[in-house]
């Protein structure tokens, strides 16, 4: 049954590329600070540091409002975000020696990255 006036395949895009850029740089700070402030293990700290530095690098290279060099198209940036998010989710699943709260945080961070990558506009607004 179809509701009158409902779209068949609505697209959820709450994030502009500018807002996504702000999230990118904020996530770099979060990924660097969180494991250090919370006193998490060296492997988790290294993982999140690597993720933060990669995010910083490809954000600076992205063709959006907050990119510095503007080489990387937004869809490629979003694909890297999805890949990073999936990797963080997987890490939360395979780092069995970590406390449950750390593993849950990794999955939560990963799911947010995947969500943001799927709900961001594909082109900067003019």
Secondary structure, DSSP 8 states (H G I E B T S, - for coil): ---TT--SS-----B-HHHHHHHHHHHHHHHHHHHHHTT--HHHHHHHHHHHHHHHHHHHTBSSTT-SS--B-HHHHHHHHHHHHHHHHHHHHH-TTS-HHHHHHHHHHHHHHHHHHHSB-SS---
